[in-house]
Amino acid sequence: MAWNIRQELPGDAASVEALVEECFGPGRYAKSAYRLRDGVGPVAALSFVAIEEGALRGSVRFWPVAVGSEKSLLLGPLAVKSAERGRGIGIALMERGIEEARKSGFASIILVGDEPYYARVGFARLSAKRIQFPGPVDPSRVLALSLQPGAALTLAGAVRRPHIDNPVCADGAPLGAG
Ligand SMILES: CC(C)(COP(=O)(O)OP(=O)(O)OC[C@H]1O[C@@H](n2cnc3c(N)ncnc32)[C@H](O)[C@@H]1OP(=O)(O)O)[C@@H](O)C(=O)NCCC(=O)NCCS
């Protein structure tokens, strides 16, 4: 293993965005999870990159969310360069983020994704309809992880943005621009 995981720095943002675009394409903006990211920044202390020979190999970010009246985190996007997949980078990025989230005092993490993959780091399906995303999601892909005992089991209600950092128009432009 020659890659190294470190916190994402401001100078990484452009290459992280390019990697996410390469992995998910423009269609990602239509997903429910993106409604929770509109106008809200990721948790900087929980954004990690995998670097090898000076090049970005993978990235993970977490967004702050509220579920009902509880604070939680939304994991993703998680993205690994296609030529570098299957080397453990994705799992290692998530493990680092999960460890730091626990240390930071977060009680739970939620995500929308493939259960067989995310189960490798402890995620499990939430009972159907316990939490409601702002748009359609496949209930079998709604997963959660407790960082404090039982925390994911009590999550219930609407998933929403806990605050808005940068108000944007419907077309994504900052309010007041142009
Ligand atoms: C999903 C992704 C992050 C995995 O990264 P990775 O670095 O290859 O993952 P790892 O090397 O840590 O783990 C690889 C293992 O997970 C398995 N795996 C990968 N994606 C999987 C999935 N969607 N479902 C089930 N298993 C999966 C692989 O088969 C491999 O299994 P093995 O260890 O038994 O060979 C990467 O494929 C990717 O960037 N995909 C495109 C973006 C995406 O779908 N992101 C996830 C949604 S947020």
The ligand as an SDF file (V2000), in Angstrom:
LIG
                    3D

 48 50  0  0  0  0  0  0  0  0999 V2000
  -17.5390    2.2110   -4.6350 C   0  0  0  0  0  0  0  0  0  0  0  0
  -16.0640    2.6250   -4.6470 C   0  0  0  0  0  0  0  0  0  0  0  0
  -15.8870    3.8920   -3.8260 C   0  0  0  0  0  0  0  0  0  0  0  0
  -15.2460    1.4940   -4.0400 C   0  0  0  0  0  0  0  0  0  0  0  0
  -13.8840    1.9150   -3.9210 O   0  0  0  0  0  0  0  0  0  0  0  0
  -12.6870    0.8720   -3.8510 P   0  0  0  0  0  0  0  0  0  0  0  0
  -11.4620    1.6130   -3.4170 O   0  0  0  0  0  0  0  0  0  0  0  0
  -12.6050    0.0740   -5.0730 O   0  0  0  0  0  0  0  0  0  0  0  0
  -13.1950   -0.0600   -2.6650 O   0  0  0  0  0  0  0  0  0  0  0  0
  -12.3070   -1.0480   -1.8080 P   0  0  0  0  0  0  0  0  0  0  0  0
  -11.0590   -1.3990   -2.5600 O   0  0  0  0  0  0  0  0  0  0  0  0
  -12.1340   -0.4690   -0.4630 O   0  0  0  0  0  0  0  0  0  0  0  0
  -13.2580   -2.3030   -1.6760 O   0  0  0  0  0  0  0  0  0  0  0  0
  -13.3460   -3.1350   -2.7890 C   0  0  0  0  0  0  0  0  0  0  0  0
  -14.2730   -4.3000   -2.4570 C   0  0  0  0  0  0  0  0  0  0  0  0
  -15.6150   -3.8100   -2.3510 O   0  0  0  0  0  0  0  0  0  0  0  0
  -16.4140   -4.4330   -3.3230 C   0  0  0  0  0  0  0  0  0  0  0  0
  -17.3730   -3.4530   -3.8400 N   0  0  0  0  0  0  0  0  0  0  0  0
  -17.0920   -2.3080   -4.4830 C   0  0  0  0  0  0  0  0  0  0  0  0
  -18.2410   -1.6770   -4.8270 N   0  0  0  0  0  0  0  0  0  0  0  0
  -19.2410   -2.4660   -4.3660 C   0  0  0  0  0  0  0  0  0  0  0  0
  -20.6390   -2.3590   -4.4190 C   0  0  0  0  0  0  0  0  0  0  0  0
  -21.2450   -1.3170   -4.9930 N   0  0  0  0  0  0  0  0  0  0  0  0
  -21.3760   -3.3550   -3.8570 N   0  0  0  0  0  0  0  0  0  0  0  0
  -20.7730   -4.4190   -3.2540 C   0  0  0  0  0  0  0  0  0  0  0  0
  -19.4320   -4.5700   -3.1800 N   0  0  0  0  0  0  0  0  0  0  0  0
  -18.6900   -3.5980   -3.7400 C   0  0  0  0  0  0  0  0  0  0  0  0
  -15.4370   -4.8830   -4.4030 C   0  0  0  0  0  0  0  0  0  0  0  0
  -15.9830   -5.9470   -5.1560 O   0  0  0  0  0  0  0  0  0  0  0  0
  -14.2460   -5.3110   -3.5680 C   0  0  0  0  0  0  0  0  0  0  0  0
  -14.5080   -6.5730   -3.0220 O   0  0  0  0  0  0  0  0  0  0  0  0
  -13.2810   -7.5960   -2.6270 P   0  0  0  0  0  0  0  0  0  0  0  0
  -12.5010   -6.8860   -1.5420 O   0  0  0  0  0  0  0  0  0  0  0  0
  -14.0080   -8.7890   -2.1040 O   0  0  0  0  0  0  0  0  0  0  0  0
  -12.5140   -7.7820   -3.8620 O   0  0  0  0  0  0  0  0  0  0  0  0
  -15.5470    2.8430   -6.1010 C   0  0  0  0  0  0  0  0  0  0  0  0
  -15.8480    1.7010   -6.8590 O   0  0  0  0  0  0  0  0  0  0  0  0
  -16.1540    4.0740   -6.7810 C   0  0  0  0  0  0  0  0  0  0  0  0
  -15.6190    5.1810   -6.6660 O   0  0  0  0  0  0  0  0  0  0  0  0
  -17.2610    3.8560   -7.5210 N   0  0  0  0  0  0  0  0  0  0  0  0
  -17.9360    4.9400   -8.2260 C   0  0  0  0  0  0  0  0  0  0  0  0
  -18.5860    5.8870   -7.2660 C   0  0  0  0  0  0  0  0  0  0  0  0
  -19.5290    5.1940   -6.3050 C   0  0  0  0  0  0  0  0  0  0  0  0
  -20.3460    4.3440   -6.6840 O   0  0  0  0  0  0  0  0  0  0  0  0
  -19.4150    5.5750   -5.0170 N   0  0  0  0  0  0  0  0  0  0  0  0
  -20.2190    4.9980   -3.9560 C   0  0  0  0  0  0  0  0  0  0  0  0
  -21.5090    5.6800   -3.7760 C   0  0  0  0  0  0  0  0  0  0  0  0
  -21.3500    7.1310   -2.7340 S   0  0  0  0  0  0  0  0  0  0  0  0
  1  2  1  0
  2  3  1  0
  2  4  1  0
  2 36  1  0
  4  5  1  0
  5  6  1  0
  6  7  2  0
  6  8  1  0
  6  9  1  0
  9 10  1  0
 10 11  2  0
 10 12  1  0
 10 13  1  0
 13 14  1  0
 14 15  1  0
 15 16  1  0
 15 30  1  0
 16 17  1  0
 17 18  1  0
 17 28  1  0
 18 19  1  0
 18 27  1  0
 19 20  2  0
 20 21  1  0
 21 22  1  0
 21 27  2  0
 22 23  1  0
 22 24  2  0
 24 25  1  0
 25 26  2  0
 26 27  1  0
 28 29  1  0
 28 30  1  0
 30 31  1  0
 31 32  1  0
 32 33  2  0
 32 34  1  0
 32 35  1  0
 36 37  1  0
 36 38  1  0
 38 39  2  0
 38 40  1  0
 40 41  1  0
 41 42  1  0
 42 43  1  0
 43 44  2  0
 43 45  1  0
 45 46  1  0
 46 47  1  0
 47 48  1  0
M  END
$$$$
